[in-house]
Amino acid sequence: MVETTSVIFKENAPKDSPLKDARLVFLGPDEDGKLLEVMAIETDSGGLLVIHAQEIRDRYLDLLKGGL
């Protein structure tokens, strides 16, 4: 999905989250065309740890439309 990402941005962690790191949010279609949201945090070694992936929610659709 990362290869087909249309929009990438940083988002602060929710106040009630045990993980306080900012999230990198990837929005875009998977290889079958299904729209997804994937969230990752940057690790100390410079990699990414995916902490969330699901079909895109309404709250991100307008952001995705602007990036297509």
C-alpha positions as CSV (number, residue, x, y, z in Angstrom):
1,M,0.0,0.0,0.0
2,V,2.9,2.4,0.7
3,E,3.8,2.3,-3.0
4,T,0.3,3.5,-4.0
5,T,0.0,6.1,-1.2
6,S,-1.6,9.3,-2.4
7,V,-1.3,11.3,0.9
8,I,1.1,11.1,3.8
9,F,1.0,13.4,6.8
10,K,1.9,13.5,10.5
11,E,-0.9,13.4,13.2
12,N,-0.5,13.7,16.9
13,A,-1.4,10.7,19.1
14,P,-4.8,10.7,20.6
15,K,-4.7,12.0,24.2
16,D,-5.9,8.6,25.6
17,S,-3.3,6.5,23.6
18,P,-0.6,4.7,25.4
19,L,1.7,5.4,22.5
20,K,2.5,9.2,22.6
21,D,4.6,9.3,19.4
22,A,3.2,11.2,16.4
23,R,1.8,9.0,13.7
24,L,2.7,9.0,10.0
25,V,-0.6,8.5,8.2
26,F,-0.7,7.0,4.8
27,L,-3.9,7.2,2.7
28,G,-4.5,5.6,-0.6
29,P,-5.6,2.5,-2.5
30,D,-4.2,-1.0,-2.1
31,E,-3.2,-3.0,-5.1
32,D,-6.9,-4.0,-5.5
33,G,-8.1,-0.4,-5.4
34,K,-9.6,-0.5,-1.9
35,L,-9.0,2.8,0.0
36,L,-7.0,2.3,3.2
37,E,-5.6,4.3,6.1
38,V,-2.3,3.0,7.5
39,M,-0.6,4.6,10.6
40,A,2.9,4.0,11.7
41,I,5.3,5.4,14.2
42,E,9.0,6.0,13.6
43,T,11.3,3.7,15.6
44,D,14.6,4.6,17.3
45,S,16.5,2.8,14.5
46,G,14.8,4.9,11.8
47,G,12.3,2.3,10.6
48,L,8.5,2.4,10.7
49,L,6.3,0.3,13.0
50,V,2.7,-0.1,11.6
51,I,0.3,0.3,14.5
52,H,-3.0,0.6,12.6
53,A,-4.4,-0.4,9.2
54,Q,-8.0,-0.5,8.0
55,E,-10.4,0.6,5.3
56,I,-10.4,4.4,5.1
57,R,-12.8,6.2,7.5
58,D,-15.0,9.1,6.5
59,R,-12.8,11.6,8.4
60,Y,-9.9,11.0,6.0
61,L,-11.8,10.9,2.7
62,D,-11.7,14.7,2.0
63,L,-7.9,14.6,2.7
64,L,-7.5,11.8,0.2
65,K,-9.6,13.5,-2.5
66,G,-7.3,16.5,-2.3
67,G,-4.3,14.3,-2.8
68,L,-5.5,12.3,-5.8
